[in-house]
Amino acid sequence: MSRNATASWSGYSHQGKIALLIALRKINSLHGTPVNLNDYWLECEAHEDASIRLGSAILEAHQVKAKNGSTTISAYTDALKIFEDGEVKYLHTTCEITNWNDLEAHENPYGVVRYLYMDEVNYCPLTSIIGYLDSDVATLLRNEDHDQSENEPHRKTAIEAFLSSLDDKIRHEHALRGQADYNISFSLEDVRQVILNPATPAAARLVAIRQRLYQTFEYFVSELDNEEIEVEEAHEAAVTDALVKIYRLNDTDFQQFLRNINPHTSGGVRLETQIVPDDFFVRDNFYSTFLWALVYINGARYNLDDKLIPSYFKKSSYLLTSIVGVANMIRRHTKSILDNTDIDFSAYEKDFLVTQHYEGSLSAILSPLIREGDEKRFMKMKDLKFIKIQDAIDTLNEAP
């Protein structure tokens, strides 16, 4: 099966990490020199996928190709022929190119070279880039005599903080401008300051969750590649599109989406106070419930409404969640959902919440716990019902 739709997202995610890596390495190479880092700029999606600029001069231009399994030069020669910018032009690949030395001059008219990640290593698998980033963040912090240079959680937060800023700029520019007018750039001093003083914990947590979301997507792709699940190509593209749209939500909307799919754990919880953000996202739960529904429901249309509630509709609405749950937790989780003032399911009071194991009316499940006088608190969702994911799939896929 073609991986066209999935490869585009792989490239998008990997490209941002490569951009940070080349910025870090330029900063580290300039350490101890009298230059002003405000004069140097990291640009994305302008001169190739990423570039380093000094004034109007493009010092380095970088193309990033996330083509897993493309190990021969024929997969890259088209890109080499349109690669014009940069005093030095680099090609990044996620796998080894076995016949690079066979490249002829007419196939590489602009003298593009492979990017060297470490001695004699000129490719970087998707799973390796974080290790390179961590090493260069550590170098920058040591150069600055930073007291957190040996603190791995701080380094991880710093990486996530920059990627969060980059994601924000990319989403903003994609939403408001045409590609020719994109302005996705940071001075190297901006990058340095983010690493030295990472952003707020909430922003860093959201980047970590976005990364988990992407890892869930990668697992979905690996199951397709290994033929553990079978999906028509058009449906694969629809699943990918749904996940990409979630990934690219702005931070406020993304956090609300996470609350909506985890209504049993997110009520009253502030993301910035969480060391581990499991109240908002658990990868296995998301995969086995939310993503499983996306993959196997093909008889109804997926929708993400203006309140960031994902659902399908067939006579009733079926709201997707990441709730797995076990039998002895159903009352506790039901109470948490009905008490959760950070979500608004009021428009779906007669509909269904799709879960892994739970079923039945929320009011009926909770009725033994409702104290006298409490009934009004539960009125707006009195008819909302749990449904097991397989039952939802079967119902939504039934012929009209």
C-alpha positions in Angstrom: 0.0 0.0 0.0 1.2 3.5 -0.7 2.4 5.5 2.2 2.0 8.9 0.5 -0.3 10.4 3.1 1.6 9.1 6.0 5.0 10.1 4.7 4.0 13.7 4.5 3.4 13.8 8.2 6.6 12.0 9.0 8.5 14.6 7.0 6.6 17.5 8.7 7.5 16.2 12.2 11.1 15.2 11.5 11.7 18.4 9.6 11.2 20.6 12.7 13.6 18.5 14.7 16.2 18.8 12.0 15.7 22.6 12.0 16.5 22.7 15.7 19.5 20.5 15.3 21.1 22.6 12.7 20.4 25.8 14.8 22.0 24.2 17.9 25.0 23.1 16.0 25.5 26.5 14.5 25.2 28.1 17.9 27.7 25.7 19.4 30.1 26.2 16.6 30.0 30.0 17.2 30.5 29.8 20.9 33.5 31.7 22.1 33.6 33.9 19.0 32.7 37.6 19.0 29.7 37.2 16.7 26.2 38.4 17.6 23.7 35.6 17.5 20.9 38.1 16.7 22.5 38.5 13.3 22.0 34.8 12.4 18.6 33.3 11.6 17.0 29.9 11.4 14.4 29.9 8.6 11.9 27.1 7.9 10.0 26.5 4.7 11.6 29.5 2.9 15.0 28.5 1.5 14.4 24.8 1.2 13.0 23.0 4.4 15.4 24.8 6.8 18.3 27.2 6.4 20.8 29.3 8.3 21.0 32.9 7.2 23.5 35.8 8.0 22.0 39.0 6.7 20.8 38.3 3.2 23.3 35.4 2.7 22.1 31.9 3.0 25.0 30.1 4.7 23.3 26.7 4.8 20.3 25.2 3.1 18.8 21.9 4.1 16.3 19.6 2.5 14.8 16.9 4.7 13.5 13.7 3.0 11.7 11.3 5.4 11.5 8.4 2.9 11.9 5.2 4.9 13.1 2.4 2.8 14.3 4.6 -0.1 17.9 3.5 -0.1 18.9 4.4 -3.7 19.8 7.8 -5.2 17.0 7.6 -7.8 14.5 8.5 -5.0 16.3 11.8 -4.4 17.6 13.1 -7.8 14.5 15.2 -8.6 15.0 17.1 -5.3 18.7 17.7 -6.0 17.9 19.3 -9.4 15.7 22.1 -7.8 18.1 22.7 -4.8 19.5 26.2 -5.6 19.9 28.2 -2.4 22.7 28.2 0.1 26.5 28.5 0.1 26.5 24.9 1.4 23.5 22.7 0.4 22.7 19.6 2.5 20.4 16.6 2.0 19.0 14.9 5.1 17.6 11.4 4.8 16.2 8.9 7.3 17.9 5.9 5.8 21.3 5.1 4.2 21.7 5.8 0.4 23.7 2.9 -0.8 24.8 4.2 -4.1 25.4 7.9 -3.4 29.0 7.6 -4.8 27.5 6.6 -8.2 25.8 10.0 -8.5 26.7 11.7 -11.8 27.3 15.5 -12.1 24.2 16.2 -14.2 22.1 14.5 -11.4 23.5 16.9 -8.8 24.1 20.2 -10.6 24.2 22.3 -7.4 26.7 20.2 -5.5 24.5 19.0 -2.7 26.2 17.0 0.0 25.0 14.6 2.7 24.6 15.9 6.2 26.9 14.4 8.7 25.3 13.6 12.0 28.4 12.1 13.6 31.6 10.5 12.3 30.8 8.5 9.1 27.0 8.6 9.8 25.2 10.6 7.2 21.6 9.6 7.7 19.2 9.8 10.7 16.3 7.5 11.3 13.2 9.1 12.8 13.9 7.4 16.1 17.4 8.8 16.4 16.9 12.5 16.1 16.0 13.1 19.7 19.3 11.6 20.8 21.3 14.0 18.6 19.2 17.0 19.9 19.8 16.0 23.5 23.5 15.8 22.9 23.7 19.3 21.3 21.4 20.8 23.9 23.8 19.5 26.6 26.7 21.0 24.8 25.1 24.4 24.6 24.2 24.3 28.3 27.7 23.2 29.3 29.2 26.0 27.1 27.0 28.4 29.1 27.9 26.8 32.5 24.2 26.3 33.0 23.3 24.5 36.2 20.9 22.2 34.4 23.3 20.9 31.8 23.3 17.4 33.3 19.6 17.4 34.0 18.0 15.2 31.3 14.4 16.4 32.1 15.4 20.0 31.7 17.1 19.2 28.3 13.9 17.4 27.2 11.7 20.3 28.3 14.0 22.7 26.4 13.6 20.7 23.2 9.9 20.5 23.6 9.7 24.2 24.3 11.4 25.1 21.1 9.3 22.6 19.1 6.2 24.1 20.6 7.2 27.6 19.5 8.0 26.3 16.0 4.6 24.5 15.8 2.9 27.7 16.8 4.6 29.7 14.0 3.9 27.0 11.4 0.2 26.7 12.3 -0.1 30.5 12.3 1.6 31.0 8.9 -0.2 28.1 7.3 -3.5 29.5 8.4 -2.9 33.1 7.3 -0.5 33.2 4.4 0.4 31.6 1.2 3.6 29.6 1.1 5.5 32.3 -0.7 4.9 34.7 2.2 5.7 32.3 5.1 7.8 33.9 7.9 8.8 31.0 10.0 12.1 32.2 11.5 14.0 32.6 14.8 17.2 34.4 15.4 19.8 32.0 16.9 19.7 34.1 20.0 16.0 33.3 20.2 16.8 29.6 20.0 19.5 30.0 22.6 17.2 31.7 25.0 14.5 29.0 24.6 17.1 26.3 25.5 18.4 28.3 28.5 15.0 29.3 29.7 12.3 26.9 28.5 8.7 28.0 28.0 5.9 27.5 30.5 5.3 23.9 31.7 1.9 23.7 30.0 3.4 24.5 26.6 6.1 21.9 27.1 3.5 19.3 28.3 1.5 19.9 25.1 4.5 19.4 22.9 5.2 16.1 24.7 1.6 15.0 24.1 1.8 16.0 20.5 4.9 13.8 20.3 3.0 10.9 21.8 0.2 11.5 19.3 2.7 11.3 16.5 4.2 8.1 18.0 0.8 6.6 18.0 0.4 7.5 14.4 3.8 5.8 13.7 2.6 2.6 15.4 -0.5 2.7 13.2 1.7 3.0 10.1 3.9 0.1 11.3 0.8 -2.1 11.7 -0.2 -1.2 8.1 3.3 -2.0 6.8 3.3 -5.3 8.6 -0.2 -6.1 7.3 -1.4 -6.5 10.9 -4.4 -4.4 10.0 -5.9 -3.7 6.5 -7.3 -0.4 5.5 -8.3 0.9 2.1 -5.9 3.6 0.8 -8.6 6.3 0.8 -9.6 5.5 4.4 -6.0 5.5 5.5 -5.7 9.0 4.1 -8.9 10.0 5.9 -7.5 8.7 9.2 -4.2 10.5 8.6 -6.0 13.7 7.8 -8.0 13.5 11.0 -4.9 13.0 13.1 -2.9 15.7 11.4 -5.8 18.2 12.0 -5.7 17.3 15.7 -1.9 17.6 15.9 -2.1 21.1 14.3 -4.7 22.5 16.6 -3.5 25.6 18.5 -2.6 24.9 22.1 -5.9 26.2 23.5 -8.0 24.0 21.2 -5.6 21.0 21.5 -5.9 21.1 25.3 -9.8 21.3 25.0 -9.8 18.4 22.6 -7.7 16.4 25.1 -10.2 17.2 27.8 -13.1 16.1 25.7 -11.6 12.7 24.9 -10.7 12.2 28.5 -13.7 13.6 30.4 -13.2 11.1 33.2 -9.8 12.4 34.3 -9.4 16.0 33.1 -12.0 17.8 35.1 -10.5 20.5 37.3 -6.9 19.4 36.4 -4.5 22.0 35.2 -2.0 20.7 32.7 0.8 22.9 33.9 0.8 21.2 37.3 1.1 17.7 35.9 4.5 16.0 36.0 3.2 13.2 33.8 0.2 14.3 31.6 -1.7 11.0 31.8 -4.9 12.7 32.8 -4.9 14.2 29.3 -3.3 11.5 27.1 -2.3 7.9 27.5 -0.9 6.6 24.2 -2.2 3.0 24.5 -5.7 4.2 25.5 -5.8 6.6 22.7 -4.8 4.0 20.2 -7.1 1.2 21.4 -10.2 3.4 21.7 -10.0 6.6 19.7 -7.8 5.6 16.9 -9.3 2.2 16.7 -12.7 3.8 16.0 -11.2 6.0 13.3 -9.6 3.0 11.6 -12.6 0.7 11.7 -15.6 3.0 11.3 -16.2 3.5 7.6 -20.0 3.6 7.5 -20.4 7.1 8.9 -18.6 10.4 8.6 -16.1 11.6 11.2 -16.6 15.1 12.5 -14.7 17.4 14.9 -17.2 20.1 15.9 -16.6 23.7 16.9 -16.3 22.6 20.6 -13.5 20.2 19.6 -15.7 17.2 20.3 -15.0 14.3 17.8 -17.9 12.2 16.8 -19.8 10.1 14.2 -23.5 10.4 13.6 -26.1 7.8 12.6 -29.5 8.5 14.1 -27.6 9.4 17.3 -24.2 11.0 17.8 -21.3 8.8 19.0 -18.7 10.8 20.8 -15.2 9.4 20.6 -13.1 9.1 23.8 -9.9 7.5 25.1 -11.7 5.9 28.0 -10.6 2.3 28.5 -11.8 1.7 32.1 -12.4 -1.4 34.2 -15.6 -2.6 35.8 -14.9 -1.4 39.4 -14.1 2.2 38.1 -17.3 2.8 36.2 -19.1 4.7 38.9 -16.1 6.8 39.8 -15.5 7.7 36.2 -19.2 8.4 35.6 -19.3 10.8 38.5 -16.1 12.5 37.3 -17.6 13.0 33.8 -20.8 14.5 35.1 -18.9 16.8 37.5 -16.5 17.9 34.8 -17.1 21.6 34.2 -14.3 21.8 31.7 -16.3 20.0 29.0 -19.6 20.7 27.5 -21.5 17.7 26.1 -24.9 19.4 26.6 -25.8 19.2 22.9 -25.4 15.4 23.0 -27.5 14.6 26.1 -29.3 11.7 24.4 -26.3 10.3 22.6 -23.3 8.0 23.2 -19.8 8.1 24.6 -17.6 5.5 22.9 -15.4 3.7 25.4 -13.4 0.5 25.5 -15.4 -1.4 28.1 -18.2 0.7 29.6 -21.9 0.6 28.6 -25.2 1.9 30.0 -26.8 5.1 30.9 -24.7 7.5 33.0 -27.6 8.5 35.2 -28.5 4.9 35.8 -24.9 4.0 36.7 -24.6 6.8 39.1 -28.2 6.8 40.6 -27.2 4.9 43.8 -24.7 7.6 44.6 -27.0 10.6 44.0 -27.8 12.2 47.3 -31.2 13.8 47.9 -31.3 17.2 46.2 -28.4 16.4 43.8 -30.6 15.3 40.9 -30.5 18.7 39.2 -26.7 18.6 38.9 -27.0 15.6 36.5 -30.0 16.8 34.4 -28.2 18.1 31.4 -26.6 14.7 30.7 -29.2 12.4 32.2 -29.6 10.4 28.9 -26.0 10.3 27.8 -25.0 6.6 27.5 -21.7 4.7 27.4 -21.2 2.3 24.5 -18.5 -0.3 23.9 -16.3 0.5 21.0 -17.0 -2.8 19.1 -20.8 -2.1 19.5 -20.3 1.4 18.1 -18.3 0.1 15.2 -20.9 -2.5 14.3 -23.8 0.0 14.6 -22.1 2.7 12.6 -21.0 0.3 9.8 -24.4 -1.3 9.4 -26.0 -0.7 6.0 -28.7 2.1 6.1 
